[in-house]
Amino acid sequence: MDTLDADSDTQHQLRADGRPDSAQERVNTLFDSTVSYWDEVYRGDDLQALIYRERQNAVLAYADAVGLKAEARVLEIGCGAGHLTMQLAERRLRVEAVDASEAMVGITARRARERGFEEQVTVGMADVHALPFKSSHFDLVVAVGVMPWLHSPSDAIEEMARVLRHGGQLILTADNGARLISFTDPRAILALTPLRRLYHAMRKRQGMAMSRLDFPRRIDRLLVQGGLRPVERRTVGFGPLSFFRRSLFRESRAIEINNRLQALADRGVPGLKWTGWHYLVRAKKL
């Protein structure tokens, strides 16, 4: 799961036919209707596709840093179109890939069959707030693009921690409330105000699926409350920089700026280190 656009409310809201009864059903309807988008977006050549690939590469680097042995048990929550799933399977890990969207589960299962990973990858539907797995079962849990869509992040993190073995690790991403665009675009700035929160609440009552931004310190606090200790953190993605949602730069220039800002953030430059679009954290179960 994920956001559909780095700077557009309209693209990651959907009025569902029949007015689903819950926030989760609205989210599921949204992702069921956009499965083809998620199957293609990682292969694009625009800035958004580049940022998604950078995020995936960062997640895989964190997974490699865990040092899992072949056949280690991995739970991937929000497997989406299965691109990350295949990368994990290529590392000879045994992957349980789940998603709340039936369409996403279908495309991931098909991709696993086409790649010859049927024995290594199990795909199914699950709600992260109530995972259908026994406690202390997995060596690694990965949840990319899931946090923005959860109605109870604290419950979800507790569930992720529950299914991890002692010493197991969680790799998590969140849409960063401290992202650079939040301080450069007047409309994005509103997302940090009480007025914007009221607007989002009204949208939810009208049957819209809404994503959420989280500050890194909140994510870290939820992890600690869930019995996890962050061991590695970073942010990824700078752009598209806009003014009233109009891009300030042509695509090639925006990519160049992203690359330069990302290099500075990776070097720990103050003011940039924690202002990428996506917050990534690797945490260990105590």
C-alpha positions in Angstrom: 0.0 0.0 0.0 1.0 3.6 -0.4 0.1 7.1 -1.4 -0.8 7.6 -5.0 0.9 11.0 -5.4 3.5 12.8 -3.3 1.5 16.1 -3.3 -2.1 15.5 -4.3 -5.1 15.0 -2.0 -7.4 14.4 -4.9 -5.4 11.4 -6.2 -5.4 9.6 -2.9 -9.0 10.0 -2.0 -11.8 7.9 -3.4 -15.5 8.1 -3.0 -16.5 4.5 -2.9 -19.7 3.3 -4.5 -22.1 2.0 -1.9 -20.5 3.9 0.9 -18.4 1.3 2.7 -19.0 0.9 6.4 -15.5 1.5 7.6 -12.3 3.4 7.0 -10.5 0.1 6.1 -13.1 -0.8 3.5 -12.7 2.6 1.9 -8.9 2.1 1.7 -9.4 -1.4 0.3 -11.7 -0.1 -2.4 -9.1 2.6 -3.3 -6.3 0.1 -3.8 -8.5 -2.5 -5.5 -9.3 0.2 -8.1 -5.7 1.4 -8.6 -3.8 -2.0 -8.8 -2.6 -1.3 -12.4 -1.1 1.9 -11.3 1.0 0.2 -8.6 2.0 -2.5 -11.1 3.6 0.2 -13.3 4.7 3.0 -11.1 8.1 1.5 -10.1 9.1 1.2 -13.8 8.5 4.8 -14.6 11.2 7.4 -15.4 9.7 10.4 -13.6 10.6 11.7 -10.2 7.9 9.9 -8.3 9.0 6.5 -9.7 12.6 7.3 -8.9 11.7 8.1 -5.3 9.8 4.9 -5.0 12.7 2.9 -6.3 15.1 4.7 -3.9 12.8 3.9 -1.0 12.6 0.2 -2.0 16.4 0.1 -2.4 16.7 1.6 1.1 14.3 -1.0 2.6 16.3 -3.8 0.9 19.5 -2.4 2.3 18.0 -2.5 5.8 16.8 -6.0 5.2 20.3 -7.1 4.2 21.7 -5.4 7.3 19.6 -7.7 9.5 21.8 -10.5 8.3 19.1 -13.2 7.9 20.0 -16.7 6.9 18.4 -18.5 3.9 14.8 -19.7 4.7 14.4 -17.1 7.4 10.7 -16.2 7.9 9.7 -12.8 6.6 6.2 -11.2 6.9 5.6 -8.5 4.3 2.5 -6.4 5.2 1.0 -4.4 2.4 2.7 -6.3 -0.4 0.9 -4.3 -3.1 1.8 -5.4 -6.6 4.6 -7.7 -5.3 7.7 -5.9 -6.5 9.4 -5.9 -3.1 8.1 -9.4 -2.4 10.1 -10.7 -5.4 13.2 -8.9 -4.2 12.9 -10.6 -0.8 12.4 -14.0 -2.4 15.5 -13.6 -4.5 17.4 -13.4 -1.2 16.2 -17.0 -0.5 14.0 -15.8 2.3 10.6 -17.5 3.0 8.1 -14.7 2.5 4.5 -14.5 3.8 3.1 -11.6 1.7 -0.2 -10.1 2.9 -2.4 -7.2 1.9 -5.9 -6.0 2.7 -6.7 -5.5 -1.0 -7.9 -8.6 -2.8 -6.7 -7.2 -6.1 -3.2 -6.6 -4.8 -3.0 -10.1 -3.4 -4.0 -11.5 -6.8 -1.3 -9.7 -8.7 1.4 -10.6 -6.2 0.4 -14.3 -6.3 0.5 -14.2 -10.1 3.9 -12.6 -10.0 5.2 -15.2 -7.6 4.0 -18.0 -9.9 5.6 -16.4 -13.0 8.9 -16.0 -11.2 8.9 -19.5 -9.9 8.6 -18.6 -6.2 5.4 -20.5 -5.4 7.1 -22.7 -2.8 9.0 -19.7 -1.3 6.2 -17.1 -1.2 2.8 -17.5 0.4 0.3 -14.8 -0.4 -3.0 -14.0 1.4 -5.3 -11.3 2.7 -4.9 -10.0 6.2 -5.6 -6.9 8.4 -2.5 -5.6 10.1 -4.6 -4.6 13.1 -5.3 -8.3 13.7 -2.7 -10.5 12.0 -3.6 -14.2 11.6 -0.2 -15.5 12.8 1.0 -16.9 16.0 3.2 -14.8 18.3 7.0 -14.8 17.8 6.8 -16.5 14.4 8.8 -14.2 12.1 12.4 -13.2 11.9 11.6 -10.0 10.0 8.5 -7.9 9.4 8.4 -5.4 6.6 5.6 -2.8 6.1 6.2 -0.3 3.3 3.6 2.4 2.5 1.2 0.9 5.1 1.3 3.4 8.0 -0.4 6.3 6.1 -3.6 4.3 5.8 -4.0 2.8 9.2 -7.0 3.7 11.4 -5.1 2.6 14.6 -1.3 2.8 14.1 -0.5 1.9 17.7 -2.6 -1.4 17.5 -0.9 -2.3 14.2 2.6 -1.8 15.5 1.8 -3.9 18.6 0.6 -6.6 16.2 3.8 -6.4 14.1 5.8 -6.7 17.3 3.7 -9.6 18.6 4.5 -11.8 15.6 8.2 -11.0 15.7 10.5 -13.4 17.6 12.7 -12.0 20.4 15.5 -10.1 18.6 13.6 -10.0 15.4 13.4 -6.8 13.4 10.8 -4.6 11.8 11.3 -2.3 8.8 8.7 0.4 8.6 8.0 3.4 6.4 5.8 6.4 6.9 4.9 9.5 5.0 6.9 12.2 6.7 5.0 15.1 8.3 8.3 17.0 8.3 8.9 16.6 4.6 10.4 19.5 2.8 7.3 20.3 0.8 5.4 20.9 4.1 7.5 24.0 4.5 7.6 25.3 0.9 4.1 25.0 -0.4 1.4 27.1 1.3 -1.3 24.4 0.7 1.0 21.8 2.1 1.6 23.9 5.2 -2.1 23.8 5.9 -1.7 20.0 6.5 0.1 20.8 9.7 -2.7 23.0 11.1 -5.9 22.2 13.1 -7.9 23.6 10.2 -6.5 21.0 7.8 -7.3 18.2 10.3 -10.9 19.4 10.4 -11.0 19.3 6.6 -9.7 15.7 6.5 -12.3 14.7 9.2 -15.1 16.1 7.0 -13.7 14.2 4.0 -13.7 10.9 5.9 -17.4 11.5 6.9 -18.2 11.9 3.2 -16.8 8.4 2.4 -13.3 9.3 1.3 -10.2 7.2 1.9 -7.6 9.5 3.4 -3.9 9.0 3.9 -2.0 10.5 6.9 1.4 12.1 7.5 3.4 11.2 10.6 6.4 12.9 12.2 9.4 10.6 12.7 9.3 11.2 16.5 5.7 9.9 16.7 6.6 6.8 14.8 9.6 6.2 17.0 7.4 6.7 20.1 4.9 4.1 18.9 7.7 1.7 18.2 9.1 2.0 21.7 5.6 1.6 23.2 5.3 -1.6 21.2 8.5 -3.0 22.7 10.8 -2.2 19.7 14.0 -0.2 19.7 14.9 1.8 16.6 18.4 1.0 15.4 18.6 2.7 12.0 16.7 5.6 10.5 16.6 7.9 7.5 14.4 9.8 5.1 14.1 9.4 1.3 12.7 11.6 -1.5 12.8 15.3 -2.1 10.1 16.5 -4.4 8.3 17.3 -6.4 8.9 20.8 -5.1 5.8 22.9 -5.8 3.9 26.1 -5.1 0.1 25.7 -4.8 0.7 22.2 -6.2 2.3 23.5 -9.4 5.7 22.0 -9.9 8.5 24.6 -9.7 10.8 22.7 -12.1 10.7 20.6 -15.2 11.0 16.9 -14.6 14.7 16.5 -15.4 15.6 19.5 -13.2 13.4 18.1 -10.4 15.2 14.8 -10.5 18.6 16.6 -10.4 17.5 18.6 -7.3 16.2 15.5 -5.6 19.5 13.7 -6.2 21.5 16.6 -4.7 19.3 17.0 -1.7 19.2 13.2 -1.1 23.0 13.1 -1.1 23.2 15.9 1.4 20.5 14.3 3.6 22.5 11.0 3.5 25.5 12.9 4.7 23.5 14.1 7.7 23.2 17.8 6.8 21.0 19.5 9.3 17.6 20.7 7.9 17.7 18.0 5.3 18.4 14.7 7.1 14.9 14.3 8.4 12.9 16.2 5.7 12.6 13.6 2.9 9.2 12.5 1.8 9.4 9.0 3.3 10.6 8.1 6.8 12.3 4.7 7.1 13.1 3.0 10.3 14.6 -0.4 11.3 13.7 -1.5 14.8 14.6 -4.5 16.9 12.2 -6.4 19.3 13.5 -6.2 22.8 
